[in-house]
Amino acid sequence: MNSVKEVSVFAVCRIGGESTSHKTGGRATHAVERMPVEGGSSSGSASAARHPKQKRKAHSLSIRRTNSIEDRPPGFQRGEMLEGQDSKLPPSLRNNLLDLFGQIEREFENLYIENLELRREIDSLNERLTGDGQTIEGGDPTKGAMKTKASHSTSQLSQKLKTTYKASTSKIVSSFKATAGSRAVCQLLKEYVGHRDGIWDLGVTRNPPVVLGTASADHSALLWSIETGKCLLRYAGHAGSASGDQTAHIWRYMVQLPVPPPPPDVSAPCDDDQDSSDREEGEVDAEGPCEVPTVRVATATLKSHQGVVIAADWLVGGRQVVTASWDRAANLYEVETSELVHALTGHDQELTHCCTHPTQRLVVTSSRDTTFRLWDFRDPSIHSVNVFQGHTDTVTSAVFTVGDNVVSGSDDRTVKVWDLKNMRSPIATIRTDSAVNRISVSANQRIIALPHDNRQVRLFDMSGVRLARLPRSNRMGHRRMVCCTAWNEENQSCNLFTCGFDRQAIGWNINIPALLQEK
């Protein structure tokens, strides 16, 4: 049965052309050309059967070849060491093989020498610490305690060196690790394709009917059915201009939810997680919505900004709304009258995001001035503001959690978790390899979803422990910068959404219990 319900939608459309840059990296590889060998496999096996001792002798000779080149007498020819062997290889080929093994030998020699030097440094540090303990021990009646302290310091140093070595080795090994585990708990379910330009923002309605909303640089906002991936409505009321129309629109419409199809099989295996990114943005395999209702007139228009309106959010209660703009200010409006209640000024550069607390009258704004500000409207007579300087580059977003935490992301490639009761320093710092865009935190399990400029999406917990990376291959995932993430834990199938400059939004199924169990 189709259900028809009324939706109150607040849309902010960022107007502007798409400006992206690709960073490509080369990968150097060494290839050894396969050379033809005279004789067939049958004759080779027969020869091996006739001369087993000769084979073992050849093997031992090739092992002895790994001795240093400098130890050979002058005039020694490479071919002489294999002289007398029953080999079908021509001399030139054998010489080439010896040259290759010589290069390998030199590499191993360098590694061996470097390893010896590191061992000497460790022994020297251990002896120094032990010697310091013995010196203090000489004239102190508490020599037993000092000796124990020196031994403990030595043990700590050794453990620290081992931990550092293990951590650096784990980073190398993890880059080659199969991502089967991540694919098992993170499955792509739906692709919402219909925009003609990059998607800047997306969100899920907090009240029924639950639909997905996306805002794009193509001057439009779309509403989607989460279950079917069908576009339900297009809003095209914003005026197109290179700098944006500097307004925020509130509009209402009746949506008809289609009957959802049977749930997909999320246990099906995924393709290999290949980082193939050569597909251009125009290669999205869908034509977008064909015939959908279009709304062009807003119920209310909020006009007070002097620059592009980049973000907006409802204040708790639904009677007021806050907007953030490139004019360095955030505005608080009354929804019924569209009147400006407060202008939140103080940032030195353009604002990038704004967010409201789910249960309290608190607002956090982030800016390109490397700060984010906390605005308190709980007391009608006093509107306090706190400035937080924890990043070294643009703060792309700062969001509240259900508890007393704020999570901020930045172009400095870090995400920081703050405690509202003591925000002098972060309680956790997440360091990544790419700039972080508009983050989101799940309400129940408090999992942070990080969208990156390098097309990856990573999941972390509040203590900074990495949980998973969403699978990305040449057939699935985002192909351009990922701009925003949004959680929807009420939906058992699609509970995480992402969008980016590849003109599509994606719905994911995150098996949160399995994800936390793997941690």
Order of alpha helices (4+ residues) and beta strands (2+ residues): beta-alpha-alpha-alpha-alpha-alpha-beta-beta-beta-beta-beta-beta-beta-beta-beta-beta-beta-beta-beta-beta-beta-beta-beta-beta-beta-beta-beta-beta-beta-beta-beta-beta-beta-alpha
